[in-house]
């Protein structure tokens, strides 16, 4: 597809406001059969009630690229309270940006009201509608506007596309269709300003580049490197969710390489980043861990975040634990202490839930239990609810390092034996 950009005018961000490119139904590949029934119900109900309702953002992008969207978001001119009145299965969420979650069995359709531009006059900022912190990060964002304004408030051009349920057209205000053709991640507006508003956008840019196989537009790329330390200003809970997506996106290795290119690893994981560059084998461990995550995703296997974090940081945690062991700490206790030492520090800006930290500590500490292969004690360990996660780590470690293969085979045989015994006992009962 090739698109000619229309005439333009200036937008407050410094971006050019354009008359939209509109693709009618015969000119694009977005089909309702590829949109979830829940999203279609919300779109049609809003439309029937006289509201403008568009499928928005990444769902439209993925449909145009022939990919299966992981979720479907909707943008509308209905206010959050109006959306809630239309849908009994709706709840309003969010402090930074108020939006509606319409709940269906097995699916949440996120529905937001079109946003207005950031007010240039600081006197218009207030607690209810729009507020920024001293660093410039947006803390409250509830100014409502038009579809055109909303499109240009979004982070990247390829995420600013709309699908209009009223006439089945695709609408592009920001040049996203051209950037899909050019395979580019381009920030809408001045990258420095947009990353100052929301530093998490830098992580999202790396994830989209890795997941889609796109390049990052040069001005945005340099801005990410220049502003990388601002990532620590992000809300820690939100940054955790974005980091988790890096591991679960199915392209963890490619995303990791992009994080290296834009130099975001050091501010997010400072100690780990220093360890990573100290020895080529350390980086190889992490890349192999990322490849393993991608294989699990390709096989549609759901793996708990604690296993993913344990794999990525495993060799680093082992190095910390070894220092503690050399000082006289028992291996089991040293492994737990190493995880806490690293991740509790990381939690200052990536708020990994305490339960996940405890589970990672269990995985690492339980590695010492594999050394005890005496039958009764070993069988008790196999029945431990934490065994499988620890076993996954043992298999990965043995494969990457090419050692402990005999130990691994022993535990594989024992695991199968216990399963057979449990199955036979169940049949007897």
N, C-alpha and C positions, 0 to 999 in steps of 0.2 A: 504494500500500500504506500502511495506517495501522496502527501497532502500539501497544499499551498496555504500558507498562513494568511489570514485576512488582515484588514487594516486594524490598527491598534491605538490605544491611548494609555496614559500613564496611571498606574495604581500606586497607592501610598507606600507599598513595600519597595517601590522602584521597579516593579515588574510591569510588563506591558499588558494592559487589559485588552483582550481581543474580542471581536465579534466571534461567536462560537463557530467551530466546525461542527456541522450536524450531519451524521450519517444516517440516512433512512434505512429501513429494514432490509432492502435488497443489497445494501452496500456494506454490511458487516456480518459477522458470524455469531453474534450473541443470540442464543435461542432460549425461550422460556423453559424448554424441557431440561435445561442444564441449571436452572435456578430452583432452589428448594421450594417446596410447596408452602412452607411457613412464610418465607420471604414474599412469595407471590400473594399470599393472603393479606399480609400487612400492606403491601403496595396497592393492591386493589381496593382494600377498605378505605385507605386514606384518599385514594383517587375518587372513589364513589362518593365520599363525603365532601368533595370539592377542594381538597388540598392538592398541591403539587407534591408528587412523591417519586423519587428517583432511587434506583439501585446505585450505590456510590462506592468509589474508592477501589480497594484491591480486588473486590469481586468482579467488577467490570474489567479491570486490567487482566485478570487471570482468564476470564471468559474470552476476551479478544485474543489472548495468546494460546488458546486451546488447552488451558490448564484447568484442573478442577479446583474451584475456590474452597478454602477451608471454612469460610463463613461468608455471610451476606449482610452487609450493612446498608441501611436506608437513610437518606436525607430528605427532609420535607420542610414545608413552610408552616406546618402545625407546631405549636408550642408544646413543650413537654407535658403541661397539664392537660392540653387538648388531646394529646395522644393517649394519656392515661384514661380519659373519659371514654375513648373509643374502644379500648381493649381492657376487658376485665382481667385478663392474664398479663397485666403490665405493672412494672414497678419502675420508679424513677431512681436513678443512681448518679453518683459523681458529685464531687464538690468543685473541682477545677473546671469541669464542663458538664453541665446538667444534661442528661440524656435519658431515653426510655429504653428499658429492656422488655420486649414482648416475649413472653415465655410460652414455648411449646414443648411437647414431650421430646426430650433429646436435643432441643435446639433453642438458642436465644437469638432473637433478631434485634440487633442494636439499632435503634432509631434515633437520629439526632435532628435538631432544628438547624436550618441553614445559618451559618455564622456570619457576622459582619466584620469589617476590617478592624484592626487594632486602632483605637482612637489616638490620633497624634497629639491631642491636647491632654496633658496629664490631669487637668482639672476634671475631666470626664471619667477618670478612673475612680471606682468605688468598690466597696466590699461585695456588693451583690452582683455587679455586672462584669467588671474587668479590673484586675489588679496584678501588678508585677512585684517581685521582690527586689531587694537592692541590687542583686546581680543581674537583673533583667529577665529572669525566668518567670514565665507566666504562671500565676498562682490561681487566678480566677478568670474564666473566659465564657461569659454568658450573654454576649451581645449577639442579637439575632439579625440576619440580613437576607440577601437574595441568593439565588443559586449561583450567580456569577461571582458574588463576593465570597460565598462559601468555598467554591472551587479554588479560589486564589488564596484562601486561608490554609489549604491543605499543604502537606510537606513537600511532595514531589509531583511533578507534572503527570507521571504515569498513574498516580493515585487520585487525580482530580477529574476523573472521567465519570460521566453519569449515563445511566440507561433509563429512559423515560417509558414507564409502563403504559402511558396514555397512547403513545403512537409507535412504540418499539424502536425508537431512534437512540443513537449514541451521541452524546453532547460533549464537546471538548472546548473548554474556555482557556486552557493553559498550554496548548501545544503537546499534550501527552501522547496523542496519536503519532505525531512525528517522532517523538522520542522512543515510542515502542518500536517503530520502524528502525530507528538508529541504534536501538539497544543501549539507551543511555539513562542513567539515574541523574535527573536534573532537579535542583532545588527551585521552588517557586519563589522568586524574589532574591534578595541579597543573602547569600548563604551565611555570612557572619551574623546578620540580624536574626535570621530564622533559627540558627543553632543557639544563639543567645536566649531566644524565647523558650526553646525546648531542646536542651543538649542531647536528649535521648534520640533525636532525629539522626544524629551521627551514627549511632549503633544500627538504627533502622536502615540507613543508606548502605552500610556494609552488608547487612542481612539480605537486602533486596538484590544487591549486586551479586552476591554469592549464590543466592537461590535462583535468580533468573538468568545468570550468566551474562549480565550486562556490565558495562563500564560505568564508572562515576565521572560525570562531566568535570573537566579539569579545574574550573573555578571552585566547584564544591569540594573536590578532592583536596585542594590546597587549603581551603577553609577548614576542613576537618582536621588536618594536621596542625593547623595554626591554633585551633580552638579545642584541641583534644583534652586539655586539662579541665575544661568546663564540664566534662561529663560527671565529675564528682559533685556538681551542684544539683544533679537530678534527684528526684525523690527515690530513696533507696528501694522501696517496695516496687516501684515501677521499673527501676533498672533491673531488678531481679527477674521480673517477668520477661523483659526483653532479652536478658542473657539466657534465660531458659529456652526461649524461642530459637536462639542460635544453635543450641544442641539438638532441638527437636525438628528443625526445618527440613531435614533430609539432605542438606548440603552443608553439613557442619564443617567439613574440611575447607571448602571454598570460602565460606564465611570467615573462618579462622585466618585464612591467608589475607583476606581483605582487612581484617582487624590489624594484622601486622603491617600492611601497606600504609594504612592511615594512622598508625601508631597509637591506637586506642587501647592496646593491651596493658601498657604500663600504668596509665591512670586508673584503669578498672581493677587490675590485679597486680599491684606494684611488686611485691616480693616474688611472686610466681613468675612475673615477666623477667626479672633479673636472673632467676634460676634458669629460665628457658634459654637465654642467650649464652649461658656459661658453658654449655657442652652440646654439640650437635645431636647426641643421643637423646637429650631431653626433649628437643623439638620433635624428633622422630616419634617418641612416645605419644606426644599430644596429637600429632597427625594421624597416627595409627588408631588412637582412641576416637578421633573424629570419624575416621573411615568405618569403625565398628558401629558407631551410632547411626551412620547413614545406612549400613546394611540392615540394622534392626528396623529402621524406618521403612526401607524398601520392602521388607518382609511383613510390614504392618504389625510389628510387635510393639506393644506398649511397655516401655521401661520406665521405672520410677526415676524422677530427677536425681535422687540420691545416688543411684548407680551411675548416671551420666557424669555427675560431679566427681564421684569417686574415681572413675576412669581418667578423666582429664587431669585431675590434680594428684592422682595416685603416686606417681614416682616422686613428685615434689614432697608429698606428705611422708613418704618412706625416707627421704633424705633428712627431713626434720626429725623423724622418729629415731633414725640411726644416731644422730647427735645426742639425743636424750639417752639412748641405750648405752652409748659410750660413757655417759656420766653416771651410769648405774641404775637407770630406770628400767623396770621389767618391760619386755617387748609389748605385752598387751596394753599396759598403761601408757607406754611411750607412743604407741599408735594413736590412742585416743587423744592424748595431749597434743600431738602434732596437728591433728585435724582442728582441734579447738584453737590452737595458737594461730593457725593460718586463717581459718574461716571467721572466727570472731572479729579479727581485724578487718577482713574484707567486708563484714556486715555493716561497717560504718557507712558504706556507700552502696553496697549491693546487699539488700536485706534478705539473705538466705534464711528461710524459716528455721527456728531452733530445732524442730522435729527433723528437718532434712539434715541439719548439721549432726544431730545425734545418730541418724541412720548412716551417714557417711562414716562417722567414727566407729560404728559397729562393724561396717564392712571392712575397714582397715584393721581394727583390733582383732577381728576373727580370723585374719590370715594366719596368725600364730597358732590357731587351733588345728590347722591342717597338718601341722607337724606331728600331732598325736593320732596315730592310726590304729591304736589298740581297739579291738572290735567294739566292746560295750560303750566305751567313751565316744568313739567315732560315730556309732549309730545314734547316740543321744544328740550329737551335734547335727546330724542329718535331719533329725526331727525338729531342730530349732527353727522357728519361723524366719530367722535372719540368715539361714544357711544358703538359700539359693542366690541371694544378692552377693554374698561373700564368694560363693562358688563361681559366679560369672566373672568376678574380678580375678580369681585364681586362674581361670581358663585364659583370660585375656593376657595376664602377666606372663604366663608360661609361654604363650604363643609369641608375644613380642620379644621376649628375652631369650627364647630358645632353651629354657632350662626348666627343671622341676617337672619334666614330662612324665617320668615314672610315678611321681607323686600324684600328678593329675590323673593318670590312668587308674591308679589305685582308687581314688575318690570317685571317679566315674563308675567303676565296677561296684563300689560300695553303694553308691547312690541308687543304681539300678537294682541291686540286691534288696535294699530296704524297700524300694517301691514294690517289688515283687512280693516281699513278705507282707507288706501292708495290704496289698491287693488280695492275697490269699486269706489273710485274717478277716478281711471285710466280707469275702464270700462265705467263709465259715460261719461268721456271725449271722 
